[in-house]
């Protein structure tokens, strides 16, 4: 049986992810406000946060690139897993579309999971519990296979720790966006190279 996800057009992809961005941003703001914090403190734009966000995103890209080169077979396995989750994106997204998707994810997801959920849960269970809970939900909503969810959880913990240590939501929003641009562009290139959207993961052909 053919279980492939039918790719959506770039316009439909952007429309769906724009809706997600708006919902996540509004939920994050609402949760933040419910903790009796002023909305004016949700994001504090400043040059230091921008530079730190770019540096963190760059460091994550460097680490991912190194791992992909050192462990090519494992990287390919993960790419095939991601093909099942992100098949709806197709493999022909242009760089401007990738950038827009990444901005929406970086800003919207961090607004909800760090600015909203982590802030709220930290008030009740402390920073360790708050980071763990927010990161677990962050990983779960990506609807990936367990190995990918574990990686996403780890990224959530990293972003959560940085947010807790610096108090700057802007840092993790920028780092998330920068890393997603690299990761999504890499995925698209690998999908085309491997034919992942057309070639099921080994062992899945009979499912």
Secondary structure as UniProt FT lines:
FT   HELIX           10..34
FT   TURN            35..36
FT   HELIX           39..41
FT   HELIX           47..70
FT   HELIX           72..85
FT   HELIX           87..89
FT   HELIX           95..110
FT   HELIX           111..118
FT   HELIX           119..140
FT   TURN            141..142
FT   HELIX           146..166
FT   HELIX           169..194
FT   TURN            195..198
FT   TURN            202..203
FT   TURN            205..206
//
